[in-house]
Amino acid sequence: MNRYCLTLDLIDDPELIAAYEEIHQHIWPEIYISINEAGIEKMEIYRLGTRLFMIMEVNDSFSFEKKADMDNGNEKVQEWEKLMWKYQQALPGAKPGEKWMLMDKIFEL
């Protein structure tokens, strides 16, 4: 099992942040299914201020390329991603359209 950590920022607006958190208490069933079918077995998202931190534990069938291809072909996922841009903003240095950015592990105990 592999673990990936990613980060992203939210728009600095308390009402939008509260709405984002509420939406994530009840994600759409199609989103849950797409995450699971991509090989993601566990996902957690944490927040500090406007910074989000995601931990994904994935099985051997997972790849970022496969997930991107699956998402691009899934109308409901595209609808979800469009909705998420209402709350999210790209990090400095992100490529156009890039959201969650993969973090480098620098320490392990």
C-alpha positions as CSV (number, residue, x, y, z in Angstrom):
1,M,0.0,0.0,0.0
2,N,1.3,3.5,-0.9
3,R,0.5,6.7,0.8
4,Y,0.4,10.1,-0.9
5,C,0.1,13.5,0.7
6,L,-1.3,16.5,-1.3
7,T,-2.1,20.1,-0.5
8,L,-4.3,22.8,-1.8
9,D,-5.7,26.2,-0.6
10,L,-9.2,27.4,0.0
11,I,-10.4,30.8,-0.8
12,D,-10.1,33.0,2.3
13,D,-13.8,33.4,3.0
14,P,-15.3,32.0,6.3
15,E,-18.7,31.3,4.7
16,L,-17.1,29.5,1.7
17,I,-14.9,27.5,4.0
18,A,-17.9,26.5,6.2
19,A,-19.8,25.5,3.0
20,Y,-16.8,23.4,1.8
21,E,-16.6,21.5,5.0
22,E,-20.4,20.9,5.0
23,I,-20.3,19.5,1.5
24,H,-17.5,17.1,2.5
25,Q,-19.7,15.7,5.3
26,H,-22.0,14.3,2.6
27,I,-20.0,13.8,-0.6
28,W,-22.0,12.6,-3.6
29,P,-22.2,8.8,-3.9
30,E,-20.7,9.0,-7.4
31,I,-17.6,10.7,-6.0
32,Y,-17.2,8.1,-3.4
33,I,-17.5,5.4,-6.1
34,S,-15.0,7.1,-8.4
35,I,-12.4,7.4,-5.5
36,N,-12.8,3.8,-4.6
37,E,-12.7,2.5,-8.2
38,A,-9.4,4.4,-8.8
39,G,-7.7,2.3,-6.1
40,I,-7.9,4.8,-3.2
41,E,-8.7,2.8,-0.1
42,K,-8.4,5.6,2.5
43,M,-8.6,9.3,2.2
44,E,-8.4,12.0,4.9
45,I,-8.5,15.8,4.5
46,Y,-7.3,18.2,7.2
47,R,-7.6,22.0,7.3
48,L,-5.6,24.7,9.0
49,G,-6.9,28.2,8.1
50,T,-7.1,28.1,4.3
51,R,-4.6,25.3,3.8
52,L,-5.9,21.8,3.1
53,F,-3.8,18.6,3.6
54,M,-4.9,15.3,2.1
55,I,-3.6,11.8,2.9
56,M,-4.4,9.0,0.4
57,E,-3.7,5.4,1.0
58,V,-3.9,3.5,-2.3
59,N,-3.6,0.0,-3.5
60,D,-1.4,-1.3,-6.3
61,S,-4.0,-0.6,-9.0
62,F,-3.8,3.2,-8.4
63,S,-2.0,5.7,-10.5
64,F,-2.5,9.4,-10.9
65,E,-2.7,9.0,-14.6
66,K,-5.4,6.4,-14.4
67,K,-7.4,8.5,-11.9
68,A,-7.1,11.6,-14.2
69,D,-8.3,9.5,-17.2
70,M,-11.2,8.1,-15.1
71,D,-12.2,11.6,-13.9
72,N,-12.0,13.2,-17.3
73,G,-14.5,10.6,-18.6
74,N,-16.9,10.9,-15.6
75,E,-19.5,13.6,-16.0
76,K,-20.4,13.6,-12.3
77,V,-16.8,14.0,-11.3
78,Q,-16.4,16.9,-13.7
79,E,-19.5,18.5,-12.1
80,W,-18.0,18.0,-8.6
81,E,-14.7,19.4,-9.6
82,K,-16.4,22.5,-11.2
83,L,-18.3,23.0,-7.9
84,M,-15.1,22.6,-5.8
85,W,-13.4,25.5,-7.8
86,K,-16.0,27.7,-6.1
87,Y,-14.1,27.1,-2.8
88,Q,-10.6,26.1,-3.8
89,Q,-7.7,28.1,-5.2
90,A,-4.5,26.9,-6.8
91,L,-1.3,27.1,-4.9
92,P,1.5,29.5,-6.0
93,G,3.5,27.6,-8.7
94,A,0.6,25.4,-9.8
95,K,0.2,24.8,-13.5
96,P,-3.0,26.1,-15.1
97,G,-5.9,24.0,-13.9
98,E,-3.8,22.2,-11.3
99,K,-5.4,21.8,-7.9
100,W,-4.1,19.3,-5.4
101,M,-0.3,19.3,-5.5
102,L,1.7,16.3,-4.4
103,M,4.0,16.9,-1.4
104,D,7.5,15.5,-0.9
105,K,8.1,13.5,2.2
106,I,11.1,14.9,4.0
107,F,11.1,12.9,7.2
108,E,9.9,9.6,8.6
109,L,10.3,8.2,12.2
